[in-house]
C-alpha cells in the first residue's frame, strides 16, 4: 500500500495494530478522522490517553475501574458472599447485561494455556484462593468459556480449594462448547447463570 504522506502511513500502521483491523480498514478509519472536526479527534486522543494514564484495577475483584474499588464491589446491594469467576472484563459486562446476577466477580485476567505460555502464576488465582480462605465467600460460580483452557482453569482452581468450606458451581451448558462467554446472547447466558449446577457434576469421569 503506497502512501502520499508519512504522517498518514504512520497513523494507518498504528491503527492496524488493533485486533481485527487490517490496513484497508485502518486507512478508512484514519481518513474518516481527517474528515471530522479537529475537536473530535482531540477528544478521542484525550480519552485514550486518560485510559492509559488513569485506569486502575479494582483491589477486590481485579475488574477495570476508575477507583480503588469498582462500582460493583462498592455497591452495598450486591451479595459479596457469591463470587462469579470470569476470564476478563468482557465477561463481566456480558453477565451484567443479563441482569440475572447480583453477586461479586473475580477477574482472573485470562485462563491457563500452556500453548500460549500462560500458567496459574500469571493469573489472579492465588488472590482468589486467599479471598475464599477469609470465610466470607459462600459460593464460587465458575463462568469461564466452555473450552479446554476454560475447563482446565476451572479444575485447577477447584483443586486449590480442596479442604476449604465453599460451594462451587458452574454455569449450565447452555453455552455451546468452544464458545467464548462474551458472544452468548443475554437470554442464554442469563439462564445459564440462574440454572447453574454443582461443579462436581460437571466433571467428566473417564
C-alpha positions as CSV (number, residue, x, y, z in Angstrom):
1,X,0.0,0.0,0.0
2,X,1.5,3.3,-1.2
3,X,1.1,6.5,0.9
4,X,1.5,10.1,-0.2
5,X,2.1,11.1,3.4
6,X,4.4,9.6,6.0
7,X,2.0,11.0,8.7
8,X,-0.9,9.2,7.1
9,X,1.2,6.0,6.8
10,X,2.2,6.1,10.5
11,X,-1.4,6.7,11.6
12,X,-2.6,3.8,9.5
13,X,0.1,1.5,10.8
14,X,-0.8,2.3,14.4
15,X,-4.5,1.8,13.8
16,X,-3.9,-1.5,12.1
17,X,-2.2,-2.9,15.3
18,X,-5.7,-3.1,16.8
19,X,-7.2,-6.6,16.8
20,X,-9.5,-7.3,13.8
21,X,-8.3,-4.1,12.0
22,X,-6.5,-4.7,8.7
23,X,-4.6,-1.9,6.8
24,X,-7.5,-1.2,4.5
25,X,-9.9,-0.8,7.4
26,X,-7.3,1.3,9.3
27,X,-7.0,3.6,6.3
28,X,-10.7,4.0,6.1
29,X,-10.9,4.9,9.8
30,X,-7.9,7.3,9.6
31,X,-9.4,9.1,6.6
32,X,-12.7,9.3,8.4
33,X,-11.0,11.0,11.3
34,X,-9.4,13.5,8.9
35,X,-12.8,14.5,7.6
36,X,-14.3,15.0,11.1
37,X,-13.8,18.3,13.1
38,X,-10.4,18.5,14.7
39,X,-12.1,18.7,18.2
40,X,-13.5,15.2,17.7
41,X,-10.0,13.7,17.0
42,X,-8.7,15.7,20.0
43,X,-11.4,14.2,22.2
44,X,-10.6,10.7,21.0
45,X,-6.9,11.2,21.7
46,X,-7.7,12.7,25.1
47,X,-9.9,9.7,26.0
48,X,-7.3,7.2,25.0
49,X,-4.5,9.0,26.9
50,X,-6.7,9.2,30.0
51,X,-7.5,5.5,29.7
52,X,-3.8,4.6,29.7
53,X,-2.8,7.0,32.4
54,X,-5.7,6.9,34.9
55,X,-7.3,3.5,34.6
56,X,-6.7,1.1,37.5
57,X,-7.8,-2.4,38.6
58,X,-10.3,-3.0,41.5
59,X,-8.3,-4.1,44.5
60,X,-11.0,-6.6,45.4
61,X,-12.1,-8.3,42.1
62,X,-9.4,-7.1,39.6
63,X,-12.0,-5.6,37.3
64,X,-11.1,-2.4,35.4
65,X,-12.1,0.6,37.4
66,X,-11.8,4.3,37.9
67,X,-11.4,3.9,41.7
68,X,-9.7,1.5,44.1
69,X,-13.0,-0.4,44.4
70,X,-15.1,-0.8,41.3
71,X,-18.8,0.2,41.3
72,X,-19.9,-3.4,41.7
73,X,-17.7,-4.2,44.7
74,X,-18.6,-0.8,46.4
75,X,-22.3,-1.4,45.9
76,X,-23.8,-2.4,49.3
77,X,-26.8,-4.1,47.5
78,X,-24.5,-6.7,45.9
79,X,-24.0,-10.1,47.5
80,X,-20.3,-10.3,48.4
81,X,-20.7,-13.9,49.5
82,X,-21.4,-15.1,46.0
83,X,-18.5,-14.7,43.6
84,X,-18.5,-15.3,39.9
85,X,-15.1,-16.2,38.4
86,X,-14.6,-14.9,34.9
87,X,-11.7,-14.5,32.5
88,X,-11.8,-10.8,31.8
89,X,-13.8,-7.5,31.8
90,X,-15.8,-8.5,28.7
91,X,-17.3,-11.4,30.6
92,X,-18.3,-9.1,33.5
93,X,-20.1,-6.9,31.0
94,X,-21.8,-9.8,29.3
95,X,-23.1,-11.2,32.6
96,X,-24.1,-7.7,33.9
97,X,-26.2,-7.2,30.7
98,X,-28.3,-10.2,31.6
99,X,-29.5,-8.6,34.9
100,X,-29.6,-12.0,36.5
101,X,-26.6,-11.8,38.8
102,X,-26.3,-9.7,41.9
103,X,-23.1,-11.0,43.5
104,X,-19.5,-10.0,43.1
105,X,-16.9,-11.0,40.5
106,X,-13.3,-12.2,40.4
107,X,-11.5,-11.4,37.1
108,X,-8.6,-13.9,36.5
109,X,-7.1,-11.9,33.7
110,X,-7.0,-14.9,31.3
111,X,-7.1,-18.7,31.5
112,X,-4.4,-21.4,31.8
113,X,-3.0,-22.2,28.4
114,X,0.4,-23.9,28.3
115,X,0.5,-23.5,24.5
116,X,0.4,-19.7,24.9
117,X,2.7,-19.8,27.9
118,X,0.0,-18.8,30.4
119,X,0.3,-20.6,33.8
120,X,-1.6,-20.3,37.1
121,X,1.1,-17.9,38.3
122,X,0.1,-15.5,35.5
123,X,-3.5,-15.2,36.7
124,X,-5.1,-13.9,39.9
125,X,-5.8,-17.4,41.1
126,X,-3.8,-17.0,44.3
127,X,-5.7,-13.9,45.2
128,X,-9.0,-15.8,44.6
129,X,-8.0,-18.6,46.9
130,X,-6.9,-16.1,49.6
131,X,-10.3,-14.4,49.3
132,X,-12.1,-17.7,49.8
133,X,-9.9,-18.6,52.8
134,X,-11.2,-15.5,54.6
135,X,-14.5,-17.3,55.0
136,X,-16.6,-14.5,53.5
137,X,-17.4,-16.4,50.3
138,X,-20.2,-18.9,50.4
139,X,-20.3,-19.8,46.7
140,X,-17.9,-19.6,43.7
141,X,-19.5,-19.7,40.3
142,X,-17.1,-20.8,37.5
143,X,-18.1,-18.8,34.4
144,X,-15.2,-19.4,32.1
145,X,-15.7,-20.2,28.4
146,X,-16.6,-23.8,27.5
147,X,-13.1,-24.6,26.1
148,X,-10.4,-26.9,27.1
149,X,-8.4,-24.0,28.6
150,X,-11.5,-22.9,30.5
151,X,-12.2,-26.3,31.8
152,X,-8.5,-26.7,32.8
153,X,-8.6,-23.4,34.7
154,X,-11.8,-24.3,36.5
155,X,-10.4,-27.7,37.6
156,X,-7.1,-26.2,38.7
157,X,-9.0,-23.7,40.9
158,X,-11.3,-26.4,42.2
159,X,-8.3,-28.5,43.3
160,X,-6.7,-25.4,45.1
161,X,-9.9,-25.1,47.1
162,X,-9.9,-28.7,48.4
163,X,-10.3,-28.6,52.2
164,X,-11.9,-25.2,52.2
165,X,-15.6,-25.0,53.0
166,X,-17.1,-23.2,50.0
167,X,-19.8,-24.2,47.5
168,X,-18.6,-24.4,43.9
169,X,-20.9,-24.3,40.9
170,X,-20.6,-23.7,37.2
171,X,-22.9,-22.1,34.7
172,X,-25.3,-24.5,32.9
173,X,-24.0,-25.6,29.5
174,X,-26.5,-23.6,27.5
175,X,-23.3,-22.0,26.2
176,X,-22.1,-24.1,23.2
177,X,-18.8,-25.9,23.9
178,X,-15.9,-24.0,22.4
179,X,-17.7,-20.6,22.6
180,X,-16.5,-17.6,24.4
181,X,-18.8,-16.2,27.1
182,X,-18.9,-12.7,25.6
183,X,-20.6,-13.9,22.4
184,X,-23.5,-15.7,24.1
185,X,-26.9,-13.9,23.8
186,X,-28.2,-12.4,27.0
187,X,-31.1,-14.7,27.5
188,X,-29.0,-17.9,27.1
189,X,-26.3,-16.5,29.4
190,X,-28.8,-15.3,32.0
191,X,-30.4,-18.8,32.1
192,X,-27.0,-20.4,32.4
193,X,-26.3,-18.3,35.5
194,X,-29.6,-18.9,37.1
195,X,-29.6,-22.6,36.4
196,X,-26.0,-23.2,37.4
197,X,-25.1,-26.7,38.6
198,X,-22.6,-28.0,41.2
199,X,-19.1,-28.1,39.8
200,X,-18.6,-31.7,40.8
201,X,-21.5,-32.6,38.5
202,X,-19.8,-31.1,35.5
203,X,-16.6,-33.1,35.8
204,X,-16.0,-35.6,33.1
205,X,-15.2,-39.0,34.5
206,X,-13.1,-41.1,32.1
